[in-house]
Amino acid sequence: MKKLNKIKKPKKKVISPKIKVNKLNHNPLFIYFLNWEGDRYTIEKIIYRVLDQLDEKSKKSVQSKIEDILSDSYLNNLSNFQKIFKINIDKAISIKEVSAEFVSWMNNMYKYISEKTVFENKCEERYIEIVNPEGKWLESLFCYNFIMVNNYFGIDIVKKCPICKKYFAHKGKYSKYCSEGCKEIGMRRKK
């Protein structure tokens, strides 16, 4: 009789985490929102960036509401929300700490989204579902994004360029300018 070879089970593939805590390659979503100047084009670009990361159910419900989101009244409300958000971020940057009032204000926005965390092979993946597409889900996502970045990296990575006044995220301890162009202007002013 022939000896049967033992069948080997394939090894499980290790899934890398979606949120990499050791590097921040791009500005987080809330940074794009802080630098938004009230125009339709930029907020539409941000919305489509969000849509790419949603599940199919949420994506369909949001796509049907995009015209409402881009209405003048909604953009006006979003602009007012941005002003409050900027004031609180500026305070947090200056005192190097997020105040309890700011956290509770952001937590009030959580009623429009829900979070699901999945742990697999020592990796953590977070999924957001839009609970109420009629509500302020976009503002909720900006708050959630800020809280996640703050929890992983701290408030020290959020900076405001002294030249152009735009916000940016950089883990460097000595980073002061958002771009090389602003850095050159800043160096010329020092001379």
N, C-alpha and C positions, 0 to 999 in steps of 0.2 A: 504494500500500500504506500501511496505517496503521502509524504508529510505535508500538511497544509501550512502555508505561511500565516503567521499571525497578522491580522489586519491592524494597522496602526491608525489610531484616531488622529485626524488633523488637529493641530494646535489651534487654540482660539486666538483670533487676531486681536491684539491689544489696540483699543481705540484711544487715540490721543484726545485730551480734553479740548472742548471748544474755546474755553477761556484760558489763555496761557498767562499765568501769573508772572512769568519771568520777563516778558517783553510786551511792549505796547507799540505796535508798528504804525498804527494810524490813529488819527484823532477819533475819540469816541463820538457817538451819535449826538450827545448833548452839547458837545463843543460846536458842531455844525449848527445846531439850533441857536446857541448863544451868539454866533457870528452872523446869523440870519438878519438881513436888513429889511425885512417886510415884503419882499417881492414874491410873486407867485412861482417863478421859475425855480428858485432855490428851495422853497418848501416842497414843491412837487418832486424835486430831485431827492430830497430827504425822505419823502413818503415812499417813493419807489425803492429806495434803499432799504426801508423798513419792510416793504412788501416782499422783497427777495428772501427775507428771513422768517416769514410767517408760514404757518401750515396752510393747507389748501382751504380749509373751512374759514379761517380768519381772513385769508387773502380775498376770497370771493365776497365776503361781507364788507370788507374795506373798499375793494374796487368799485362797488356799487355806490359808495359814499364819497368818492374822491371829488366829485363836482361840488358837493356840499362843503367839503373841507376847504376848497379853494374859493369859496364865496367871500365877499368883502366882509360880512359880519363875523364869520369864523376867523378870518385872518386878523381882524381887529382884536378879537378876544385872545387869539394866540399871541399877538403882539403885547397885549397887557400882561399875559402870563409870563412872557419872556422878560419883561421889565422887572417883575417881582423876582423871577429866577436869577436874573443878573445881579440884582441888589444883594441877594443872599449869597451868591457865589463870590461876589466881590468881598463881602464881609468874611466869608470862610477863608479866602485867599489871604486877606490881611491879618487875621488872627490865627491862621494855620489850624483851624478847627471848625467843624461843622456844628452849628448851634442846634440845640434840642428843638427850638421853635421851627427851624428850617426842616429838620427831619420829620416832625409831626405834620407840617404843611405838606411835605411830599407824600407822607403816608396816607393822607386824605385822598390822594389821587388813585390809590390802589384799587378802588372799587370798580374801576373800568377794565382791569386786567387781572389775570390769575397766573400764577407761576407753578410750574411742575419741574421738580428736580429729579434727575435719574442718575443713580450711581451704578457704574458698571466698570469692573476691572480697575478699581481705584481711580476712576475718572468721573468727573462731575459734568453733567450737561444740564443746562437750564432751558426750559421752553416757556414761552409766554403765549397765552391765549387771550384774545380780546373778548371780554365778557359782554361788553355793551358797546357795539359799534356806533350807537347814536350819541354816546357820551364823549368825554374828553380822554379818549384812549391814547391819542398822540402825545398829549401832555404827560400822561401816565408813563408812557414809554421813555420819555426824556428823564423823568424823575427816577424811574427804575434803573436806567442806564447810568445816571450819576451815582446812585447808591451802590451799584455793583462796582464801578470803577473806584469809588472812594473806599469800599470795603477791601478791595484787592490791592490797591496802590497807595491809598491815602490822598489827602487833599493837596499834598505837596507837588503832585505832578500837574495840577491845573494852574496855569499861569496866564498872565495878561501882558501882551507886548506893550512896552512903554512908547513905542513909535506909532504903530497903527491902531492900538487899543483893541486888537483882536485877541480872542482867547485861543490857547493851544494847550496840548497835553504833551509833556516831555518828562521823562524820568531823570534826566540829568540834573544834578544838584546845582550846577552853575548856569543852567540855560536861562536866558533872559529875553531873547528875541524869538519871534515866530519864524523868521526866515533869514536867509543870508543877506537879502536886500535891506531888511530892517537892521540887521547887525552892522552893516556897513554905514548906514545913516547914523546909528548910535555911536559908532566909533569916531566918525567925523565930528559929531557934536561934542564929544569929550575933548577933542584937540583944541 
